[in-house]
Amino acid sequence: MRLAGSDGLRYTPSGLPTLRLRAAHGSQQQEGGRCRAVEIETEVVAFGDTAQRLARLPIGEQIRLSGFLDRKGVKYPTLELHVTEFVHITEFELFSPQSGPD
């Protein structure tokens, strides 16, 4: 995945760092015996130390995200990814034969 945009680091009323951003993914997938281009952008949220570390990365950087899906809010049934861990993928890792798909 690639960092596609960010609203910048903010803080909750209790002082917890929070970051809302967008992550983009593009790949080729097999479906029905044919190759299909997949391109998506999804909303992502992170809190605490994870939010602070993600906020330091420039837009466009490659990342691998882990976390869980939840709705955006009580009134918003739209899904968003809550990031609990991430890995910043360097150019070397991106082209290494040992690295897996994002």
Stockholm file with secondary structure:
# STOCKHOLM 1.0

chainA/1-102         MRLAGSDGLRYTPSGLPTLRLRAAHGSQQQEGGRCRAVEIETEVVAFGDTAQRLARLPIGEQIRLSGFLDRKGVKYPTLELHVTEFVHITEFELFSPQSGPD
#=GR chainA/1-102 SS CEEEEECCCEECTTCCEEEEEEEEEEEEEEETTEEEEEEEEEEEEEEHHHHHHHHTSCTTCEEEEEEEEEEEETTEEEEEEEEEEEEEECHHHHHCTTCCCC
#=GC SS_cons         CEEEEECCCEECTTCCEEEEEEEEEEEEEEETTEEEEEEEEEEEEEEHHHHHHHHTSCTTCEEEEEEEEEEEETTEEEEEEEEEEEEEECHHHHHCTTCCCC
//
